[in-house]
Amino acid sequence: MVDNASIDDVMKVLIASRKQDMHQLWTTCSHLVAKSGLPPEVLAKHLPIDVVAKIEELRLKSSIARRSLMPHHHHHLHDLTAAADLEDQKIRRMKRALDSSDVELVKLMVMGEGLNLNEALALHYAVENCSREVVKALLELGAADVNYPAGPAGKTPLHIAAEMVSPDMVSVLLDHHADPNVRTVDGITPLDILRTLTSDFLFKGAVPGLVHIEPNKLRLCLELVQSAASVLSREEGSVNATTSNPIYPPMSDEHNSSHSSQRDHHAMSRHDPTMYRHHSHDF
C-alpha cells in the first residue's frame, strides 16, 4: 500500500511504524524515503534527526553497492558523491553562519562559492531558528526568493512563520513582498493556517503542537496577513478595473465640439508649413 502513497504520507507511516516497532513496515518506508531523492535538510523538517541519519546511511550503502556493480561508472559516481558532499558542507557552514548572525559570511559564500540560498532553504532555516534581524539581513541580500516553496508540502517561509505564530517573522517577510495568498501543494495559504489556528484556539482552547500559544501574537499575525491579503486584492482589483475601462470613453457634446475644432486646427496646420514646424517642436 505504501508503494503507491505520496512521499509525505510515507514519512508519516515511517514515524508511526517506528513508534509501534513494526520492523518490516519501517524497512519498506525507510527505503522508499531514501529513494525519494529529498535532501537531508528537507527530510529534517519532517523526520527526527536520528531517522534522517538512518536514511542517509541507507543511501550511502546503496551508492556503494551500485558502484561495486558498475565499475566502469566508478569515477562518475565518485564525482557525483563528492559534489553532493561539498554541497552538504556548504549548507552546514551556511547554517552555522546564520546561527551566529554572520550574514556577511553567507553573502561571501553566495558570491564566491555559488551557494544557492533557495536550494539551501536558507530563509526557511533562518525563520525557524534565527532572529528577525538575521532574516531581514538575509532578505536584503536579494539572493533568495521570499516565496520559494520547500519540501514535499511546498511551504514558503511565510507558511512557516504563520505556523510558528511569530509576528516578528510574519511582518519582516511581508515587508519584503512575501505573498499571503501563495499555496502549498495541498492548496493551503498562510492566511488559511492562521485562520485554522485561531479557530482551534477559540473553540478548543488549545492548538495542536503549540502548547504555550499567546493569543495576542496569534491575533497580530492574523491581522498582518489579512491586511496584506486585502491590499493585494485591492491592487489586483484596481489593475483589472483600469484594463477593463475603454481607452477612449464617450465624450460629451462639449468635448465633441472641442475635438472638432482640434481637427480644423490640424487641417490648417497641413496647409501652413510654419504652423506645422511650430507644433513639431512640442513633441
N, C-alpha and C positions, 0 to 999 in steps of 0.2 A: 504493500500500500504506500509506504513512504517513498518508493521509487518514483511515483508519479506526483508527489506533493511538491509544493514550492519550497525553495531553499529556506525561506523564512519559517515555514511550518516544520521543516526537517530539524531546524535548530531548536525549536520548542520541544519536539519529541525527544531530541538528543538529551536535553536537560532533564526531562521527565524520566527517561529511561535510566539516567544516571542515579537519580534520587531513589528509584524503585529497584535498583540493582538488576535491571533487565539487560544482561550482558550481550545477548545476540542482537537485540534492537539497538543497543549502544554502538556495537561494532558496525552495523549496517549504516546507521545515521552518521557516524563519525567519518566513514569512508565517503559517503555522499557529500558531506560538507568539505572534506579535503579535496574532492574532485571539482568543487564548485568554482575554484579559482579566486574566491573572495580573499583580498589581502588581510593579513592578521589584524591590522588596525580597525578594519570593518568588523571582523569577527569579534573583536574585543568589546564592541558596543552591544553585542547580543549574547555573548557567552562569557562565563568566568575565565579568568586568566589561565588557570591550570588546564582548562579544556582546550583553549586556544593553543597552548603549548603542545598538547597531545595531537591536535590536528596538524600542527607544523611538523611534529615528529613523524607522523604518518606520511606527510608529503615528502619529507626528506628520504624516508625509506623507499617510497615509491619511485622517486627520482633516481636513487642509486640502483634500484632493480632494473629500471629502464635502460640505464647506461650500461649495465653489465650485459643486457640482452642485445644492445645495439652498439658494439664497439666503434663502428665507423662514424657514429654520431657523437662520440665521446667529447670531442673538443667543442662542438657546437653547444651541447647541453651544458658543458662546464662553463662556457661563456655566458649562457643564459642565467645559470645559477649565480655566477659571480656578479652579473649585472643586478639581479634581484637582491642579492646580499648588500650590494653597495647602496641600492635604493632604500633598503630597510635601515641601514646605518644612518643615511641622511635623515630619514624620518625620526629616528630616535634622537639624533642630535638636535633636530628642529624642536622636538617636544621638550628636551632639556632646556633649550634656549628660551622657549616660551614660559616654562616653569619658573625660570629665573628672571623673567621680564626683559630678556635681551632680544628685543625685536630687531635691533641693528644687525645682530649676527644672522638672524633669519633673512634679512634683506641681502646681506652678503652672500648667503647660500643661494638665494634666488638668482642674483646677478652673476656670481662666479661659478656656481656648480649646477645651474639649471634646475634647481629644485622647483617642482610644480606644486604650488600651495593647494590647488584644488585636489589633485590626486593624493596628496599627503593628508587631506582633510584637516588642514591647519586651523581654519576658522571653527570647525566643529569641535576640535580639541580645545581651542582657546576658550570658546563659550562654556564648555563643560568644566574646564579646570583652572582657568586663569581669571585675572581681574578685568574689569571694564576697560581700564586704561590700556591693557595689553591688546584686547580685542580691537579697540579704537585705533591703536598704532598699527596693528596688522592690516586693518581695513584701509588705512591711509597710505599703505604701500602701493595700493592699486593693482596688486598682482593676484588677488583672489576674488572669485565670483561669490558675491554675498548670497546668491540664490542657488549655489551648487548643491545638487542632490547627492546624498551619500547612502551607501548600504543597500540592501535588498528592498528596504521600505522607501528609499528616495527622500529622506528627511533633509531639509535645509537647516542652516544654523538657527533660523528663526523658529522652526518647529521645536528644536532642542531647547531654546531659551523659553519657549512657551511651556514645554513640559516641566522645565525647572522652576517655573513661576518666578522668573528673575526680571524685575522691571529694568534694572541696570542694563542687562544684556539685550532685552527687547528694544529699549529706547535707542541704544547705540547702533543696533542693526537697522532699525527703521530710519535713523538719521542718515544711514549710508545706503538707502534705497532697497532695503530688503522688501520683498513682495509679500504682503499679508494674505494674498489670495493664492499663493503658489501651493500646488497639491502634491501629496505623496503618491506613490504607486496606487494606493488604495483610495485616492481622491480626498484625503484629509488636508485641510488648511490649518495654519497656526491659529486662526480665529476659531475653527472647529474645536481644536484641542482645548482652548481656554474656555469656550462655552461649556464643553463637557465637564471640565474640572469644576467650573462654577456650579453647574447643575448637581454634580456629585456632592459638592461641599454643602450646598443649600438643602438638598433633600435627604442626603445620607449622613451628613455631619462629618464625613471623612472622605479623603481621596486616596485610592489605592496607590501605594508607593511613595506617598508624600505624607509622612506621619505628622510633621510639625508645620503644616501649611499655615501661612499668615494671610488672613482674609484681606487685609489692606493691600498686600502685594498682588494677590490674585485679582482684586478689583482694578488696581492700577494697570496691570498687564492687559487685562481685557479692554480697558478704556483706551490704552495706547494703540492696540492693534485694531480695535473697532474704528477709532478716529482715522488711522492710516488707510484702512479699507474704504471709509467714506470719502476721504479726499481723493483717493484713486478713482472711485466710482464717479465722483463729480467731474473730475478731469476728463475721464473717458466719455461721459455724457456730453460735456462741453465740446469735445472734439467731434463727436457724432452729430451734434446739433449744427456745428459750423459746416460740416461737409454736406449735410442734408439741405441746407439753405440754398436757394437759387443764386447763381453768381450775379445775375442781373435782375434784381427784384423789379416788379411792376412800378412804373413811375407815374406820378400824378400829372394832371394837365400842365401844372406849373413847370414840372421837370421836363415834360414833352416840349413845351414852348422853348425852354432853355436849351434843350437838346437840338431843337430845330434851328435856333439862332447860331448854335455852335457849328451846325452843318453849313449854314450860309457863310459863316466866318471862314471855314476851311475851304469852301468853294472859292471865296475871294482870294485866299492865300495861294491857290493854284495859279491864279492869273496874275498875281503880284509877286514877282521874284524877291523883292525887298522884304515883304512880309514873311515869306517862306524862310528866308535866311534868318530873320529875327527869331522866329519860333524854333528853328533848328538848334539854336544855341541853348534853348531851355532844357533839352534832353540830355 
